[in-house]
Amino acid sequence: MKEGKESKEMVRKCRCPYCDEEIILAEFPYCQPCGVTLRYCSHCHIAVPREAEVCPECGAKLEGK
């Protein structure tokens, strides 16, 4: 049970690809510290640069560029 909770926390938190501050995925569609609107990988759920065509973390093709 503990493993599931840790995995959920890792999915919910990531870092902004522009300012490297920690962001909480469910709260806002933008980075609070730098104000940039974010895109997320639909496969691994990390924030990715807007101009990226593939996820730098998992290599999945990004939708809706």
PDBQT receptor file of N, H, CA, C and O in Angstrom, charges set to zero:
ATOM      1  N   MET A   1       0.819  -1.195   0.000  1.00  0.00    +0.000 N 
ATOM      2  CA  MET A   1       0.000   0.000   0.000  1.00  0.00    +0.000 C 
ATOM      3  C   MET A   1       0.862   1.258   0.000  1.00  0.00    +0.000 C 
ATOM      4  O   MET A   1       0.536   2.236  -0.672  1.00  0.00    +0.000 OA
ATOM      5  N   LYS A   2       1.946   1.235   0.742  1.00  0.00    +0.000 N 
ATOM      6  H   LYS A   2       2.211   0.440   1.288  1.00  0.00    +0.000 HD
ATOM      7  CA  LYS A   2       2.835   2.389   0.788  1.00  0.00    +0.000 C 
ATOM      8  C   LYS A   2       3.409   2.705  -0.592  1.00  0.00    +0.000 C 
ATOM      9  O   LYS A   2       3.534   3.875  -0.954  1.00  0.00    +0.000 OA
ATOM     10  N   GLU A   3       3.759   1.683  -1.360  1.00  0.00    +0.000 N 
ATOM     11  H   GLU A   3       3.658   0.733  -1.066  1.00  0.00    +0.000 HD
ATOM     12  CA  GLU A   3       4.327   1.882  -2.692  1.00  0.00    +0.000 C 
ATOM     13  C   GLU A   3       3.362   2.645  -3.591  1.00  0.00    +0.000 C 
ATOM     14  O   GLU A   3       3.787   3.527  -4.337  1.00  0.00    +0.000 OA
ATOM     15  N   GLY A   4       2.077   2.325  -3.536  1.00  0.00    +0.000 N 
ATOM     16  H   GLY A   4       1.731   1.608  -2.930  1.00  0.00    +0.000 HD
ATOM     17  CA  GLY A   4       1.078   3.016  -4.348  1.00  0.00    +0.000 C 
ATOM     18  C   GLY A   4       0.986   4.488  -4.003  1.00  0.00    +0.000 C 
ATOM     19  O   GLY A   4       0.854   5.331  -4.890  1.00  0.00    +0.000 OA
ATOM     20  N   LYS A   5       1.055   4.799  -2.729  1.00  0.00    +0.000 N 
ATOM     21  H   LYS A   5       1.162   4.114  -2.008  1.00  0.00    +0.000 HD
ATOM     22  CA  LYS A   5       0.990   6.191  -2.298  1.00  0.00    +0.000 C 
ATOM     23  C   LYS A   5       2.201   6.972  -2.803  1.00  0.00    +0.000 C 
ATOM     24  O   LYS A   5       2.060   8.102  -3.270  1.00  0.00    +0.000 OA
ATOM     25  N   GLU A   6       3.388   6.375  -2.712  1.00  0.00    +0.000 N 
ATOM     26  H   GLU A   6       3.503   5.457  -2.332  1.00  0.00    +0.000 HD
ATOM     27  CA  GLU A   6       4.595   7.042  -3.197  1.00  0.00    +0.000 C 
ATOM     28  C   GLU A   6       4.528   7.255  -4.700  1.00  0.00    +0.000 C 
ATOM     29  O   GLU A   6       4.915   8.318  -5.186  1.00  0.00    +0.000 OA
ATOM     30  N   SER A   7       4.049   6.276  -5.440  1.00  0.00    +0.000 N 
ATOM     31  H   SER A   7       3.735   5.413  -5.045  1.00  0.00    +0.000 HD
ATOM     32  CA  SER A   7       3.927   6.403  -6.892  1.00  0.00    +0.000 C 
ATOM     33  C   SER A   7       2.970   7.515  -7.252  1.00  0.00    +0.000 C 
ATOM     34  O   SER A   7       3.239   8.289  -8.171  1.00  0.00    +0.000 OA
ATOM     35  N   LYS A   8       1.853   7.610  -6.542  1.00  0.00    +0.000 N 
ATOM     36  H   LYS A   8       1.635   6.981  -5.796  1.00  0.00    +0.000 HD
ATOM     37  CA  LYS A   8       0.867   8.661  -6.799  1.00  0.00    +0.000 C 
ATOM     38  C   LYS A   8       1.476  10.035  -6.561  1.00  0.00    +0.000 C 
ATOM     39  O   LYS A   8       1.239  10.955  -7.344  1.00  0.00    +0.000 OA
ATOM     40  N   GLU A   9       2.253  10.193  -5.499  1.00  0.00    +0.000 N 
ATOM     41  H   GLU A   9       2.446   9.446  -4.863  1.00  0.00    +0.000 HD
ATOM     42  CA  GLU A   9       2.896  11.469  -5.224  1.00  0.00    +0.000 C 
ATOM     43  C   GLU A   9       3.882  11.839  -6.322  1.00  0.00    +0.000 C 
ATOM     44  O   GLU A   9       3.969  13.007  -6.699  1.00  0.00    +0.000 OA
ATOM     45  N   MET A  10       4.629  10.867  -6.843  1.00  0.00    +0.000 N 
ATOM     46  H   MET A  10       4.558   9.917  -6.536  1.00  0.00    +0.000 HD
ATOM     47  CA  MET A  10       5.588  11.147  -7.903  1.00  0.00    +0.000 C 
ATOM     48  C   MET A  10       4.875  11.608  -9.168  1.00  0.00    +0.000 C 
ATOM     49  O   MET A  10       5.388  12.467  -9.885  1.00  0.00    +0.000 OA
ATOM     50  N   VAL A  11       3.708  11.056  -9.452  1.00  0.00    +0.000 N 
ATOM     51  H   VAL A  11       3.290  10.358  -8.869  1.00  0.00    +0.000 HD
ATOM     52  CA  VAL A  11       2.963  11.436 -10.639  1.00  0.00    +0.000 C 
ATOM     53  C   VAL A  11       2.397  12.836 -10.479  1.00  0.00    +0.000 C 
ATOM     54  O   VAL A  11       2.355  13.590 -11.451  1.00  0.00    +0.000 OA
ATOM     55  N   ARG A  12       1.965  13.201  -9.296  1.00  0.00    +0.000 N 
ATOM     56  H   ARG A  12       1.998  12.588  -8.507  1.00  0.00    +0.000 HD
ATOM     57  CA  ARG A  12       1.308  14.474  -9.063  1.00  0.00    +0.000 C 
ATOM     58  C   ARG A  12       2.288  15.646  -9.014  1.00  0.00    +0.000 C 
ATOM     59  O   ARG A  12       1.872  16.782  -9.240  1.00  0.00    +0.000 OA
ATOM     60  N   LYS A  13       3.552  15.418  -8.734  1.00  0.00    +0.000 N 
ATOM     61  H   LYS A  13       3.889  14.495  -8.551  1.00  0.00    +0.000 HD
ATOM     62  CA  LYS A  13       4.519  16.507  -8.626  1.00  0.00    +0.000 C 
ATOM     63  C   LYS A  13       5.595  16.361  -9.687  1.00  0.00    +0.000 C 
ATOM     64  O   LYS A  13       6.060  15.255  -9.964  1.00  0.00    +0.000 OA
ATOM     65  N   CYS A  14       5.985  17.474 -10.277  1.00  0.00    +0.000 N 
ATOM     66  H   CYS A  14       5.607  18.373 -10.052  1.00  0.00    +0.000 HD
ATOM     67  CA  CYS A  14       7.092  17.479 -11.222  1.00  0.00    +0.000 C 
ATOM     68  C   CYS A  14       7.714  18.865 -11.215  1.00  0.00    +0.000 C 
ATOM     69  O   CYS A  14       7.349  19.711 -10.398  1.00  0.00    +0.000 OA
ATOM     70  N   ARG A  15       8.649  19.099 -12.122  1.00  0.00    +0.000 N 
ATOM     71  H   ARG A  15       8.946  18.412 -12.786  1.00  0.00    +0.000 HD
ATOM     72  CA  ARG A  15       9.353  20.381 -12.167  1.00  0.00    +0.000 C 
ATOM     73  C   ARG A  15       9.049  21.099 -13.469  1.00  0.00    +0.000 C 
ATOM     74  O   ARG A  15       8.883  20.470 -14.513  1.00  0.00    +0.000 OA
ATOM     75  N   CYS A  16       8.979  22.404 -13.399  1.00  0.00    +0.000 N 
ATOM     76  H   CYS A  16       9.114  22.916 -12.550  1.00  0.00    +0.000 HD
ATOM     77  CA  CYS A  16       8.733  23.229 -14.575  1.00  0.00    +0.000 C 
ATOM     78  C   CYS A  16       9.931  23.130 -15.518  1.00  0.00    +0.000 C 
ATOM     79  O   CYS A  16      11.070  23.265 -15.072  1.00  0.00    +0.000 OA
ATOM     80  N   PRO A  17       9.696  22.896 -16.822  1.00  0.00    +0.000 N 
ATOM     81  CA  PRO A  17      10.819  22.798 -17.763  1.00  0.00    +0.000 C 
ATOM     82  C   PRO A  17      11.460  24.153 -18.059  1.00  0.00    +0.000 C 
ATOM     83  O   PRO A  17      12.494  24.208 -18.725  1.00  0.00    +0.000 OA
ATOM     84  N   TYR A  18      10.871  25.239 -17.581  1.00  0.00    +0.000 N 
ATOM     85  H   TYR A  18      10.031  25.195 -17.040  1.00  0.00    +0.000 HD
ATOM     86  CA  TYR A  18      11.407  26.579 -17.849  1.00  0.00    +0.000 C 
ATOM     87  C   TYR A  18      12.155  27.168 -16.658  1.00  0.00    +0.000 C 
ATOM     88  O   TYR A  18      13.224  27.752 -16.835  1.00  0.00    +0.000 OA
ATOM     89  N   CYS A  19      11.610  27.027 -15.437  1.00  0.00    +0.000 N 
ATOM     90  H   CYS A  19      10.741  26.552 -15.293  1.00  0.00    +0.000 HD
ATOM     91  CA  CYS A  19      12.280  27.619 -14.269  1.00  0.00    +0.000 C 
ATOM     92  C   CYS A  19      12.770  26.573 -13.273  1.00  0.00    +0.000 C 
ATOM     93  O   CYS A  19      13.444  26.919 -12.303  1.00  0.00    +0.000 OA
ATOM     94  N   ASP A  20      12.444  25.306 -13.494  1.00  0.00    +0.000 N 
ATOM     95  H   ASP A  20      11.896  25.025 -14.282  1.00  0.00    +0.000 HD
ATOM     96  CA  ASP A  20      12.860  24.177 -12.669  1.00  0.00    +0.000 C 
ATOM     97  C   ASP A  20      12.274  24.185 -11.260  1.00  0.00    +0.000 C 
ATOM     98  O   ASP A  20      12.780  23.482 -10.386  1.00  0.00    +0.000 OA
ATOM     99  N   GLU A  21      11.222  24.962 -11.022  1.00  0.00    +0.000 N 
ATOM    100  H   GLU A  21      10.811  25.533 -11.733  1.00  0.00    +0.000 HD
ATOM    101  CA  GLU A  21      10.536  24.938  -9.732  1.00  0.00    +0.000 C 
ATOM    102  C   GLU A  21       9.567  23.772  -9.701  1.00  0.00    +0.000 C 
ATOM    103  O   GLU A  21       9.049  23.365 -10.741  1.00  0.00    +0.000 OA
ATOM    104  N   GLU A  22       9.318  23.230  -8.514  1.00  0.00    +0.000 N 
ATOM    105  H   GLU A  22       9.739  23.561  -7.669  1.00  0.00    +0.000 HD
ATOM    106  CA  GLU A  22       8.365  22.135  -8.375  1.00  0.00    +0.000 C 
ATOM    107  C   GLU A  22       6.947  22.652  -8.604  1.00  0.00    +0.000 C 
ATOM    108  O   GLU A  22       6.571  23.715  -8.110  1.00  0.00    +0.000 OA
ATOM    109  N   ILE A  23       6.167  21.879  -9.361  1.00  0.00    +0.000 N 
ATOM    110  H   ILE A  23       6.472  21.015  -9.761  1.00  0.00    +0.000 HD
ATOM    111  CA  ILE A  23       4.773  22.245  -9.610  1.00  0.00    +0.000 C 
ATOM    112  C   ILE A  23       3.881  21.079  -9.219  1.00  0.00    +0.000 C 
ATOM    113  O   ILE A  23       4.306  19.924  -9.228  1.00  0.00    +0.000 OA
ATOM    114  N   ILE A  24       2.645  21.395  -8.878  1.00  0.00    +0.000 N 
ATOM    115  H   ILE A  24       2.300  22.334  -8.870  1.00  0.00    +0.000 HD
ATOM    116  CA  ILE A  24       1.665  20.373  -8.542  1.00  0.00    +0.000 C 
ATOM    117  C   ILE A  24       0.707  20.292  -9.713  1.00  0.00    +0.000 C 
ATOM    118  O   ILE A  24       0.036  21.271 -10.041  1.00  0.00    +0.000 OA
ATOM    119  N   LEU A  25       0.638  19.127 -10.347  1.00  0.00    +0.000 N 
ATOM    120  H   LEU A  25       1.182  18.332 -10.080  1.00  0.00    +0.000 HD
ATOM    121  CA  LEU A  25      -0.108  18.959 -11.595  1.00  0.00    +0.000 C 
ATOM    122  C   LEU A  25      -1.584  19.309 -11.504  1.00  0.00    +0.000 C 
ATOM    123  O   LEU A  25      -2.109  19.957 -12.409  1.00  0.00    +0.000 OA
ATOM    124  N   ALA A  26      -2.255  18.914 -10.468  1.00  0.00    +0.000 N 
ATOM    125  H   ALA A  26      -1.829  18.387  -9.733  1.00  0.00    +0.000 HD
ATOM    126  CA  ALA A  26      -3.705  19.086 -10.405  1.00  0.00    +0.000 C 
ATOM    127  C   ALA A  26      -4.130  20.515 -10.109  1.00  0.00    +0.000 C 
ATOM    128  O   ALA A  26      -5.284  20.866 -10.355  1.00  0.00    +0.000 OA
ATOM    129  N   GLU A  27      -3.269  21.323  -9.607  1.00  0.00    +0.000 N 
ATOM    130  H   GLU A  27      -2.331  21.038  -9.408  1.00  0.00    +0.000 HD
ATOM    131  CA  GLU A  27      -3.662  22.653  -9.169  1.00  0.00    +0.000 C 
ATOM    132  C   GLU A  27      -3.893  23.654 -10.307  1.00  0.00    +0.000 C 
ATOM    133  O   GLU A  27      -4.966  24.252 -10.383  1.00  0.00    +0.000 OA
ATOM    134  N   PHE A  28      -2.929  23.844 -11.173  1.00  0.00    +0.000 N 
ATOM    135  H   PHE A  28      -2.057  23.358 -11.112  1.00  0.00    +0.000 HD
ATOM    136  CA  PHE A  28      -3.013  24.877 -12.200  1.00  0.00    +0.000 C 
ATOM    137  C   PHE A  28      -2.431  24.372 -13.519  1.00  0.00    +0.000 C 
ATOM    138  O   PHE A  28      -1.542  23.521 -13.506  1.00  0.00    +0.000 OA
ATOM    139  N   PRO A  29      -2.917  24.879 -14.661  1.00  0.00    +0.000 N 
ATOM    140  CA  PRO A  29      -2.334  24.483 -15.951  1.00  0.00    +0.000 C 
ATOM    141  C   PRO A  29      -1.108  25.329 -16.302  1.00  0.00    +0.000 C 
ATOM    142  O   PRO A  29      -0.664  25.337 -17.450  1.00  0.00    +0.000 OA
ATOM    143  N   TYR A  30      -0.573  26.030 -15.329  1.00  0.00    +0.000 N 
ATOM    144  H   TYR A  30      -0.934  26.024 -14.396  1.00  0.00    +0.000 HD
ATOM    145  CA  TYR A  30       0.610  26.852 -15.557  1.00  0.00    +0.000 C 
ATOM    146  C   TYR A  30       1.529  26.769 -14.344  1.00  0.00    +0.000 C 
ATOM    147  O   TYR A  30       1.120  26.347 -13.262  1.00  0.00    +0.000 OA
ATOM    148  N   CYS A  31       2.777  27.180 -14.547  1.00  0.00    +0.000 N 
ATOM    149  H   CYS A  31       3.109  27.523 -15.425  1.00  0.00    +0.000 HD
ATOM    150  CA  CYS A  31       3.756  27.201 -13.466  1.00  0.00    +0.000 C 
ATOM    151  C   CYS A  31       3.500  28.442 -12.623  1.00  0.00    +0.000 C 
ATOM    152  O   CYS A  31       3.534  29.558 -13.141  1.00  0.00    +0.000 OA
ATOM    153  N   GLN A  32       3.248  28.263 -11.345  1.00  0.00    +0.000 N 
ATOM    154  H   GLN A  32       3.221  27.357 -10.925  1.00  0.00    +0.000 HD
ATOM    155  CA  GLN A  32       2.969  29.396 -10.476  1.00  0.00    +0.000 C 
ATOM    156  C   GLN A  32       4.148  30.363 -10.350  1.00  0.00    +0.000 C 
ATOM    157  O   GLN A  32       3.932  31.572 -10.439  1.00  0.00    +0.000 OA
ATOM    158  N   PRO A  33       5.398  29.888 -10.147  1.00  0.00    +0.000 N 
ATOM    159  CA  PRO A  33       6.520  30.820 -10.006  1.00  0.00    +0.000 C 
ATOM    160  C   PRO A  33       6.839  31.643 -11.265  1.00  0.00    +0.000 C 
ATOM    161  O   PRO A  33       7.111  32.839 -11.154  1.00  0.00    +0.000 OA
ATOM    162  N   CYS A  34       6.810  31.029 -12.460  1.00  0.00    +0.000 N 
ATOM    163  H   CYS A  34       6.589  30.057 -12.550  1.00  0.00    +0.000 HD
ATOM    164  CA  CYS A  34       7.219  31.778 -13.657  1.00  0.00    +0.000 C 
ATOM    165  C   CYS A  34       6.040  32.172 -14.548  1.00  0.00    +0.000 C 
ATOM    166  O   CYS A  34       6.217  32.971 -15.468  1.00  0.00    +0.000 OA
ATOM    167  N   GLY A  35       4.836  31.629 -14.300  1.00  0.00    +0.000 N 
ATOM    168  H   GLY A  35       4.693  30.980 -13.553  1.00  0.00    +0.000 HD
ATOM    169  CA  GLY A  35       3.648  32.027 -15.037  1.00  0.00    +0.000 C 
ATOM    170  C   GLY A  35       3.496  31.441 -16.433  1.00  0.00    +0.000 C 
ATOM    171  O   GLY A  35       2.603  31.856 -17.172  1.00  0.00    +0.000 OA
ATOM    172  N   VAL A  36       4.338  30.495 -16.814  1.00  0.00    +0.000 N 
ATOM    173  H   VAL A  36       5.063  30.158 -16.213  1.00  0.00    +0.000 HD
ATOM    174  CA  VAL A  36       4.283  29.894 -18.141  1.00  0.00    +0.000 C 
ATOM    175  C   VAL A  36       3.190  28.827 -18.182  1.00  0.00    +0.000 C 
ATOM    176  O   VAL A  36       3.083  28.005 -17.272  1.00  0.00    +0.000 OA
ATOM    177  N   THR A  37       2.375  28.843 -19.248  1.00  0.00    +0.000 N 
ATOM    178  H   THR A  37       2.462  29.510 -19.988  1.00  0.00    +0.000 HD
ATOM    179  CA  THR A  37       1.387  27.790 -19.447  1.00  0.00    +0.000 C 
ATOM    180  C   THR A  37       2.121  26.511 -19.820  1.00  0.00    +0.000 C 
ATOM    181  O   THR A  37       3.001  26.525 -20.681  1.00  0.00    +0.000 OA
ATOM    182  N   LEU A  38       1.762  25.406 -19.175  1.00  0.00    +0.000 N 
ATOM    183  H   LEU A  38       1.048  25.395 -18.476  1.00  0.00    +0.000 HD
ATOM    184  CA  LEU A  38       2.489  24.158 -19.338  1.00  0.00    +0.000 C 
ATOM    185  C   LEU A  38       1.743  23.136 -20.188  1.00  0.00    +0.000 C 
ATOM    186  O   LEU A  38       0.514  23.142 -20.261  1.00  0.00    +0.000 OA
ATOM    187  N   ARG A  39       2.506  22.269 -20.820  1.00  0.00    +0.000 N 
ATOM    188  H   ARG A  39       3.505  22.265 -20.761  1.00  0.00    +0.000 HD
ATOM    189  CA  ARG A  39       1.985  21.068 -21.497  1.00  0.00    +0.000 C 
ATOM    190  C   ARG A  39       2.447  19.891 -20.670  1.00  0.00    +0.000 C 
ATOM    191  O   ARG A  39       3.483  19.947 -20.007  1.00  0.00    +0.000 OA
ATOM    192  N   TYR A  40       1.672  18.832 -20.717  1.00  0.00    +0.000 N 
ATOM    193  H   TYR A  40       0.831  18.787 -21.255  1.00  0.00    +0.000 HD
ATOM    194  CA  TYR A  40       2.034  17.627 -19.974  1.00  0.00    +0.000 C 
ATOM    195  C   TYR A  40       2.054  16.430 -20.903  1.00  0.00    +0.000 C 
ATOM    196  O   TYR A  40       1.251  16.342 -21.832  1.00  0.00    +0.000 OA
ATOM    197  N   CYS A  41       2.964  15.516 -20.654  1.00  0.00    +0.000 N 
ATOM    198  H   CYS A  41       3.616  15.587 -19.899  1.00  0.00    +0.000 HD
ATOM    199  CA  CYS A  41       3.020  14.266 -21.396  1.00  0.00    +0.000 C 
ATOM    200  C   CYS A  41       1.832  13.411 -20.962  1.00  0.00    +0.000 C 
ATOM    201  O   CYS A  41       1.625  13.202 -19.766  1.00  0.00    +0.000 OA
ATOM    202  N   SER A  42       1.057  12.920 -21.913  1.00  0.00    +0.000 N 
ATOM    203  H   SER A  42       1.225  13.090 -22.884  1.00  0.00    +0.000 HD
ATOM    204  CA  SER A  42      -0.103  12.106 -21.565  1.00  0.00    +0.000 C 
ATOM    205  C   SER A  42       0.299  10.710 -21.089  1.00  0.00    +0.000 C 
ATOM    206  O   SER A  42      -0.525   9.990 -20.526  1.00  0.00    +0.000 OA
ATOM    207  N   HIS A  43       1.541  10.327 -21.308  1.00  0.00    +0.000 N 
ATOM    208  H   HIS A  43       2.211  10.912 -21.766  1.00  0.00    +0.000 HD
ATOM    209  CA  HIS A  43       2.002   9.004 -20.884  1.00  0.00    +0.000 C 
ATOM    210  C   HIS A  43       2.589   9.022 -19.475  1.00  0.00    +0.000 C 
ATOM    211  O   HIS A  43       2.179   8.225 -18.632  1.00  0.00    +0.000 OA
ATOM    212  N   CYS A  44       3.545   9.919 -19.204  1.00  0.00    +0.000 N 
ATOM    213  H   CYS A  44       3.878  10.566 -19.889  1.00  0.00    +0.000 HD
ATOM    214  CA  CYS A  44       4.202   9.916 -17.892  1.00  0.00    +0.000 C 
ATOM    215  C   CYS A  44       3.810  11.120 -17.027  1.00  0.00    +0.000 C 
ATOM    216  O   CYS A  44       4.204  11.190 -15.863  1.00  0.00    +0.000 OA
ATOM    217  N   HIS A  45       3.059  12.042 -17.564  1.00  0.00    +0.000 N 
ATOM    218  H   HIS A  45       2.739  11.985 -18.510  1.00  0.00    +0.000 HD
ATOM    219  CA  HIS A  45       2.466  13.160 -16.826  1.00  0.00    +0.000 C 
ATOM    220  C   HIS A  45       3.453  14.187 -16.290  1.00  0.00    +0.000 C 
ATOM    221  O   HIS A  45       3.157  14.858 -15.301  1.00  0.00    +0.000 OA
ATOM    222  N   ILE A  46       4.618  14.328 -16.916  1.00  0.00    +0.000 N 
ATOM    223  H   ILE A  46       4.859  13.784 -17.719  1.00  0.00    +0.000 HD
ATOM    224  CA  ILE A  46       5.528  15.386 -16.494  1.00  0.00    +0.000 C 
ATOM    225  C   ILE A  46       5.283  16.617 -17.364  1.00  0.00    +0.000 C 
ATOM    226  O   ILE A  46       4.755  16.506 -18.471  1.00  0.00    +0.000 OA
ATOM    227  N   ALA A  47       5.664  17.780 -16.864  1.00  0.00    +0.000 N 
ATOM    228  H   ALA A  47       6.093  17.871 -15.966  1.00  0.00    +0.000 HD
ATOM    229  CA  ALA A  47       5.583  19.006 -17.646  1.00  0.00    +0.000 C 
ATOM    230  C   ALA A  47       6.696  18.974 -18.691  1.00  0.00    +0.000 C 
ATOM    231  O   ALA A  47       7.834  18.610 -18.395  1.00  0.00    +0.000 OA
ATOM    232  N   VAL A  48       6.346  19.364 -19.921  1.00  0.00    +0.000 N 
ATOM    233  H   VAL A  48       5.422  19.660 -20.161  1.00  0.00    +0.000 HD
ATOM    234  CA  VAL A  48       7.319  19.361 -21.017  1.00  0.00    +0.000 C 
ATOM    235  C   VAL A  48       7.332  20.722 -21.689  1.00  0.00    +0.000 C 
ATOM    236  O   VAL A  48       6.330  21.435 -21.642  1.00  0.00    +0.000 OA
ATOM    237  N   PRO A  49       8.440  21.102 -22.312  1.00  0.00    +0.000 N 
ATOM    238  CA  PRO A  49       8.483  22.374 -23.037  1.00  0.00    +0.000 C 
ATOM    239  C   PRO A  49       7.415  22.404 -24.131  1.00  0.00    +0.000 C 
ATOM    240  O   PRO A  49       7.137  21.381 -24.758  1.00  0.00    +0.000 OA
ATOM    241  N   ARG A  50       6.827  23.558 -24.357  1.00  0.00    +0.000 N 
ATOM    242  H   ARG A  50       7.053  24.388 -23.848  1.00  0.00    +0.000 HD
ATOM    243  CA  ARG A  50       5.752  23.706 -25.356  1.00  0.00    +0.000 C 
ATOM    244  C   ARG A  50       6.192  23.300 -26.752  1.00  0.00    +0.000 C 
ATOM    245  O   ARG A  50       5.389  22.767 -27.517  1.00  0.00    +0.000 OA
ATOM    246  N   GLU A  51       7.443  23.538 -27.097  1.00  0.00    +0.000 N 
ATOM    247  H   GLU A  51       8.095  23.971 -26.475  1.00  0.00    +0.000 HD
ATOM    248  CA  GLU A  51       7.920  23.260 -28.451  1.00  0.00    +0.000 C 
ATOM    249  C   GLU A  51       8.349  21.805 -28.661  1.00  0.00    +0.000 C 
ATOM    250  O   GLU A  51       8.680  21.421 -29.783  1.00  0.00    +0.000 OA
ATOM    251  N   ALA A  52       8.348  20.994 -27.606  1.00  0.00    +0.000 N 
ATOM    252  H   ALA A  52       8.079  21.306 -26.695  1.00  0.00    +0.000 HD
ATOM    253  CA  ALA A  52       8.780  19.589 -27.712  1.00  0.00    +0.000 C 
ATOM    254  C   ALA A  52       7.789  18.764 -28.532  1.00  0.00    +0.000 C 
ATOM    255  O   ALA A  52       6.578  18.962 -28.441  1.00  0.00    +0.000 OA
ATOM    256  N   GLU A  53       8.316  17.837 -29.332  1.00  0.00    +0.000 N 
ATOM    257  H   GLU A  53       9.300  17.676 -29.406  1.00  0.00    +0.000 HD
ATOM    258  CA  GLU A  53       7.483  16.924 -30.112  1.00  0.00    +0.000 C 
ATOM    259  C   GLU A  53       7.416  15.548 -29.461  1.00  0.00    +0.000 C 
ATOM    260  O   GLU A  53       6.459  14.803 -29.675  1.00  0.00    +0.000 OA
ATOM    261  N   VAL A  54       8.435  15.208 -28.663  1.00  0.00    +0.000 N 
ATOM    262  H   VAL A  54       9.212  15.813 -28.489  1.00  0.00    +0.000 HD
ATOM    263  CA  VAL A  54       8.444  13.971 -27.895  1.00  0.00    +0.000 C 
ATOM    264  C   VAL A  54       8.804  14.306 -26.450  1.00  0.00    +0.000 C 
ATOM    265  O   VAL A  54       9.486  15.295 -26.183  1.00  0.00    +0.000 OA
ATOM    266  N   CYS A  55       8.345  13.483 -25.534  1.00  0.00    +0.000 N 
ATOM    267  H   CYS A  55       7.790  12.679 -25.750  1.00  0.00    +0.000 HD
ATOM    268  CA  CYS A  55       8.615  13.695 -24.114  1.00  0.00    +0.000 C 
ATOM    269  C   CYS A  55      10.092  13.427 -23.821  1.00  0.00    +0.000 C 
ATOM    270  O   CYS A  55      10.605  12.370 -24.188  1.00  0.00    +0.000 OA
ATOM    271  N   PRO A  56      10.785  14.363 -23.166  1.00  0.00    +0.000 N 
ATOM    272  CA  PRO A  56      12.189  14.142 -22.845  1.00  0.00    +0.000 C 
ATOM    273  C   PRO A  56      12.386  13.080 -21.761  1.00  0.00    +0.000 C 
ATOM    274  O   PRO A  56      13.493  12.563 -21.610  1.00  0.00    +0.000 OA
ATOM    275  N   GLU A  57      11.346  12.749 -21.011  1.00  0.00    +0.000 N 
ATOM    276  H   GLU A  57      10.447  13.169 -21.134  1.00  0.00    +0.000 HD
ATOM    277  CA  GLU A  57      11.438  11.755 -19.943  1.00  0.00    +0.000 C 
ATOM    278  C   GLU A  57      11.199  10.335 -20.445  1.00  0.00    +0.000 C 
ATOM    279  O   GLU A  57      12.003   9.441 -20.180  1.00  0.00    +0.000 OA
ATOM    280  N   CYS A  58      10.084  10.117 -21.179  1.00  0.00    +0.000 N 
ATOM    281  H   CYS A  58       9.431  10.844 -21.395  1.00  0.00    +0.000 HD
ATOM    282  CA  CYS A  58       9.726   8.742 -21.559  1.00  0.00    +0.000 C 
ATOM    283  C   CYS A  58       9.789   8.495 -23.066  1.00  0.00    +0.000 C 
ATOM    284  O   CYS A  58       9.686   7.347 -23.500  1.00  0.00    +0.000 OA
ATOM    285  N   GLY A  59       9.955   9.546 -23.875  1.00  0.00    +0.000 N 
ATOM    286  H   GLY A  59      10.038  10.478 -23.523  1.00  0.00    +0.000 HD
ATOM    287  CA  GLY A  59      10.065   9.375 -25.313  1.00  0.00    +0.000 C 
ATOM    288  C   GLY A  59       8.753   9.261 -26.060  1.00  0.00    +0.000 C 
ATOM    289  O   GLY A  59       8.755   9.044 -27.271  1.00  0.00    +0.000 OA
ATOM    290  N   ALA A  60       7.619   9.402 -25.360  1.00  0.00    +0.000 N 
ATOM    291  H   ALA A  60       7.618   9.578 -24.376  1.00  0.00    +0.000 HD
ATOM    292  CA  ALA A  60       6.316   9.297 -25.997  1.00  0.00    +0.000 C 
ATOM    293  C   ALA A  60       6.068  10.506 -26.901  1.00  0.00    +0.000 C 
ATOM    294  O   ALA A  60       6.489  11.620 -26.590  1.00  0.00    +0.000 OA
ATOM    295  N   LYS A  61       5.386  10.279 -28.014  1.00  0.00    +0.000 N 
ATOM    296  H   LYS A  61       5.044   9.374 -28.267  1.00  0.00    +0.000 HD
ATOM    297  CA  LYS A  61       5.032  11.369 -28.906  1.00  0.00    +0.000 C 
ATOM    298  C   LYS A  61       3.980  12.233 -28.211  1.00  0.00    +0.000 C 
ATOM    299  O   LYS A  61       3.011  11.718 -27.655  1.00  0.00    +0.000 OA
ATOM    300  N   LEU A  62       4.183  13.556 -28.249  1.00  0.00    +0.000 N 
ATOM    301  H   LEU A  62       4.971  13.975 -28.701  1.00  0.00    +0.000 HD
ATOM    302  CA  LEU A  62       3.275  14.484 -27.575  1.00  0.00    +0.000 C 
ATOM    303  C   LEU A  62       2.128  14.871 -28.494  1.00  0.00    +0.000 C 
ATOM    304  O   LEU A  62       2.320  15.070 -29.694  1.00  0.00    +0.000 OA
ATOM    305  N   GLU A  63       0.957  14.975 -27.930  1.00  0.00    +0.000 N 
ATOM    306  H   GLU A  63       0.801  14.814 -26.956  1.00  0.00    +0.000 HD
ATOM    307  CA  GLU A  63      -0.253  15.325 -28.679  1.00  0.00    +0.000 C 
ATOM    308  C   GLU A  63      -0.442  16.837 -28.721  1.00  0.00    +0.000 C 
ATOM    309  O   GLU A  63       0.011  17.560 -27.834  1.00  0.00    +0.000 OA
ATOM    310  N   GLY A  64      -1.115  17.293 -29.762  1.00  0.00    +0.000 N 
ATOM    311  H   GLY A  64      -1.483  16.705 -30.482  1.00  0.00    +0.000 HD
ATOM    312  CA  GLY A  64      -1.576  18.679 -29.860  1.00  0.00    +0.000 C 
ATOM    313  C   GLY A  64      -0.553  19.760 -29.718  1.00  0.00    +0.000 C 
ATOM    314  O   GLY A  64      -0.694  20.646 -28.875  1.00  0.00    +0.000 OA
ATOM    315  N   LYS A  65       0.469  19.706 -30.520  1.00  0.00    +0.000 N 
ATOM    316  H   LYS A  65       0.583  18.986 -31.204  1.00  0.00    +0.000 HD
ATOM    317  CA  LYS A  65       1.491  20.746 -30.464  1.00  0.00    +0.000 C 
ATOM    318  C   LYS A  65       0.935  22.070 -30.910  1.00  0.00    +0.000 C 
ATOM    319  O   LYS A  65       1.655  23.068 -30.928  1.00  0.00    +0.000 OA
TER     320      LYS A  65
